[in-house]
């Protein structure tokens, strides 16, 4: 049985709000709360090439499991590097599309577009591209990130320093 327009709209709203909340956590530098959005086996991935399908057999800009995310988050929290002392960001998420929805398993794939402005002591830079979020409901019904894939528009160009989380 297919979804009714009302239930599809409610799901789209819920998933969109999840993405917007994630962006707000990143901008507020709520690193622990952002890390808690992931499942225990969740992955944060920034491929190094367009249409890259494999993070294991190909170089990635970022490919982090729970342990590597925690190391990154601890570095961001401590701000021991001078480049992180004045770090701030602004995430804009738009064009949210629910690509797949499996209500029986509580799994969803969501595509969206983003612009991230990052400011540090040396200046401001911008990153643009698309997100793919694979989300799953946990035992309590809360949405969690199984995979956050960040596809940069200019992945083939020199990127500079990515100090914040995209």
C-alpha angles and dihedrals in degrees: 000000000000125000121267116242089250094053092045090051091048091051092048090050093049094048092044091051089051091055092046091049090050090053091048091052091052093049091048089049090236090158098168093048090049091050090050090061090074129084114242089260095038121137133212108204135181108180119216094220139039115266092010107168101182129054095181103055097034133055115264129193088226130002112166134173122190095286095049091045090053091051090051092046092050089052091051092047094051094044090199093152112082090227089064097049096090099024118148134158143191120208121197115190121189146149093051112190125181101220099179134009123186106179092180092063097026092236126139137177115210128186123198141158126240147191118196122189113198122193125192134161091277096051147281130302133179133218125196134186147088135307128212113194121189104198132188134186114241124218091280092051096253119139117247132182116250092172134006109189118188115198110192118211092219098038091135093054130075105282106189120211119339099201100161131052114269 
